[in-house]
Amino acid sequence: MQSFDLVILGGGMVGLSLALALADTSLQIAVVDPHLPAPLDAERDFSLRVSAISASSQHFLDALGAWSGILSQRLQSYQTMHVWEKDSFAKIDFDCQSVMTHELGHIIENDVIRDSLWQLIQSQSNVTILSENCLQIERGQREAWLRFEQAGMVSAQLIVGADGANSWLREQCHVPLTFWDYQHHALVATIRTQLPHQNCARQIFTPQGPLAFLPLPDPHCCSIVWSVPLARAEQLQAFSVEQFNRELAMAFDQQLGLCERVGELGVFPLRMRYARDMAGDRFVLIGDAAHTIHPLAGQGVNLGLTDARDLATTLRRLHEQGKDLGLHPHLRDWERQRKGDATLMIGAMEFFKRLFSGQHPAKKLLRGLGMELSNQLPMLKQRWIKQALGLGEPRI
Ligand SMILES: Cc1cc2nc3c(=O)[nH]c(=O)nc-3n(C[C@H](O)[C@H](O)[C@H](O)COP(=O)(O)OP(=O)(O)OC[C@H]3O[C@@H](n4cnc5c(N)ncnc54)[C@H](O)[C@@H]3O)c2cc1C
């Protein structure tokens, strides 16, 4: 039987980050994922899945050595952000100069981040990659056991579930899940625009939901996240590309002129998920396995990377002290902190979603006044930007 200190189920952005953050320790780590990343073709089109990466996540990826790999591929920084409401005077602008940084964040294709982590992980002598599904898990007092078809039985002090929104580990450990449907489907696509994006991330709140245009490394290309109710998503999917382009440009107030969809349209049902336990004896959950939120503020993977970063710090300390990595009491502080952050983020997404729903004239007027007022208050805006960048004051 192979024996590891840590088995990480899931080699996505979050799982690989955790493995890499512990790669310089003497911990023996296994990363399990049935779908390993394929090499990226330099000539490929932009990928459908992109993430707005905060400064805090950038620092983490840099500390892991992965940022240079991302830079050597492709990414787009954005210096300004423009948010407004359809058919209203409400608008708010953010810019990086007000917080004295070079950018507000970066838009990066998910597979570029994953590839960069993957390139590094393969050369780590204490990390073993298992490319298969785990069939069964048992948790004992001193260790946990996993059964694989090819690798056979494997033991570990701690099993980490970084296996995404429909986490297998979460289910096996019978972790209760709080969830609700956002009543939105996110349509994602790459759009060629008539006018250049000028390194600005834009988001409009329409009566049906938010629509974001995220700048890509071509000045005339953006990645969109268009959140709409199911019926509208089905209608938009059924349209011809020309009709879709017209609807999109109209929904976006023609801010970047004519729009032309390049390639396929992806659709993701949006659901809030919150695992009521992020840790227990012999297991922890991180990233989307622990929580999923509405993409309107682009914070999902940033939250997951912070789970991984802080868990690595905790595990490193426990290892140095010679303590058992898999005992729940040893993981409680980390769990409390991470659940606190996830709850705050879930609350914030709910607040924004509710704030911008409803077309009652009085509510619209209040929204407009609130946004206008906030737009005039530099201190408040600076505080918001710092929070979004992950550079806010540490919470108690
Ligand atoms: C439309 C949309 C837009 C978004 N935009 C942003 C954004 O701008 N900024 C942001 O921060 N976040 C964004 N997010 C959220 C972000 O995409 C996710 O939070 C992130 O991908 C989660 O990463 P992860 O590694 O936790 O999970 P995943 O990326 O889902 O990776 C899970 C991995 O686990 C593997 N796996 C699955 N089952 C098993 C198993 N049984 N055993 C072993 N391995 C398994 C999978 O193969 C996969 O590799 C967005 C989400 C959506 C839907």
The ligand as a MOL file (V3000), in Angstrom:
LIG
                    3D

  0  0  0     0  0            999 V3000
M  V30 BEGIN CTAB
M  V30 COUNTS 53 58 0 0 0
M  V30 BEGIN ATOM
M  V30 1 C -19.2480 31.7660 -15.7090 0
M  V30 2 C -18.2530 31.7850 -14.5980 0
M  V30 3 C -17.3440 32.8320 -14.5050 0
M  V30 4 C -16.4170 32.8840 -13.4590 0
M  V30 5 N -15.5680 33.9460 -13.3760 0
M  V30 6 C -14.7110 34.0270 -12.3420 0
M  V30 7 C -13.8180 35.1550 -12.1880 0
M  V30 8 O -13.7990 36.0840 -13.0080 0
M  V30 9 N -12.9850 35.1890 -11.1070 0
M  V30 10 C -12.9910 34.2020 -10.1750 0
M  V30 11 O -12.2410 34.3030 -9.1780 0
M  V30 12 N -13.7970 33.1170 -10.2920 0
M  V30 13 C -14.6420 33.0030 -11.3370 0
M  V30 14 N -15.4570 31.9130 -11.4560 0
M  V30 15 C -15.3280 30.8000 -10.5000 0
M  V30 16 C -14.1600 29.8760 -10.8620 0
M  V30 17 O -14.2720 29.4430 -12.2050 0
M  V30 18 C -14.1520 28.6660 -9.9310 0
M  V30 19 O -14.2110 29.1240 -8.5970 0
M  V30 20 C -12.8790 27.8280 -10.1190 0
M  V30 21 O -12.8010 27.2820 -11.4060 0
M  V30 22 C -12.8430 26.6970 -9.1000 0
M  V30 23 O -11.6110 26.0230 -9.1710 0
M  V30 24 P -11.4290 24.6350 -8.4230 0
M  V30 25 O -10.0140 24.2190 -8.6740 0
M  V30 26 O -11.9170 24.7200 -7.0230 0
M  V30 27 O -12.4490 23.6420 -9.1480 0
M  V30 28 P -12.4760 23.1360 -10.6620 0
M  V30 29 O -11.8890 24.1360 -11.5710 0
M  V30 30 O -13.8680 22.6870 -10.9020 0
M  V30 31 O -11.4860 21.8910 -10.6380 0
M  V30 32 C -11.8710 20.6630 -10.0510 0
M  V30 33 C -10.9420 19.5710 -10.5340 0
M  V30 34 O -11.3010 18.3710 -9.8650 0
M  V30 35 C -11.3370 17.2960 -10.7800 0
M  V30 36 N -12.2710 16.3070 -10.2570 0
M  V30 37 C -13.6100 16.2770 -10.3390 0
M  V30 38 N -14.0960 15.1990 -9.7090 0
M  V30 39 C -13.0300 14.5300 -9.1970 0
M  V30 40 C -12.8920 13.3380 -8.4280 0
M  V30 41 N -13.9490 12.6140 -8.0470 0
M  V30 42 N -11.6470 12.9490 -8.0720 0
M  V30 43 C -10.5600 13.6640 -8.4430 0
M  V30 44 N -10.6360 14.8110 -9.1630 0
M  V30 45 C -11.8540 15.2310 -9.5410 0
M  V30 46 C -11.7500 17.9200 -12.1030 0
M  V30 47 O -11.2910 17.1360 -13.1860 0
M  V30 48 C -11.0560 19.2860 -12.0290 0
M  V30 49 O -9.7640 19.2410 -12.5890 0
M  V30 50 C -16.3990 31.8410 -12.4860 0
M  V30 51 C -17.2980 30.7810 -12.5710 0
M  V30 52 C -18.2300 30.7530 -13.6100 0
M  V30 53 C -19.2170 29.6030 -13.6870 0
M  V30 END ATOM
M  V30 BEGIN BOND
M  V30 1 1 1 2
M  V30 2 1 2 3
M  V30 3 2 2 52
M  V30 4 2 3 4
M  V30 5 1 4 5
M  V30 6 1 4 50
M  V30 7 2 5 6
M  V30 8 1 6 7
M  V30 9 1 6 13
M  V30 10 2 7 8
M  V30 11 1 7 9
M  V30 12 1 9 10
M  V30 13 2 10 11
M  V30 14 1 10 12
M  V30 15 2 12 13
M  V30 16 1 13 14
M  V30 17 1 14 15
M  V30 18 1 14 50
M  V30 19 1 15 16
M  V30 20 1 16 17
M  V30 21 1 16 18
M  V30 22 1 18 19
M  V30 23 1 18 20
M  V30 24 1 20 21
M  V30 25 1 20 22
M  V30 26 1 22 23
M  V30 27 1 23 24
M  V30 28 2 24 25
M  V30 29 1 24 26
M  V30 30 1 24 27
M  V30 31 1 27 28
M  V30 32 2 28 29
M  V30 33 1 28 30
M  V30 34 1 28 31
M  V30 35 1 31 32
M  V30 36 1 32 33
M  V30 37 1 33 34
M  V30 38 1 33 48
M  V30 39 1 34 35
M  V30 40 1 35 36
M  V30 41 1 35 46
M  V30 42 1 36 37
M  V30 43 1 36 45
M  V30 44 2 37 38
M  V30 45 1 38 39
M  V30 46 1 39 40
M  V30 47 2 39 45
M  V30 48 1 40 41
M  V30 49 2 40 42
M  V30 50 1 42 43
M  V30 51 2 43 44
M  V30 52 1 44 45
M  V30 53 1 46 47
M  V30 54 1 46 48
M  V30 55 1 48 49
M  V30 56 2 50 51
M  V30 57 1 51 52
M  V30 58 1 52 53
M  V30 END BOND
M  V30 END CTAB
M  END
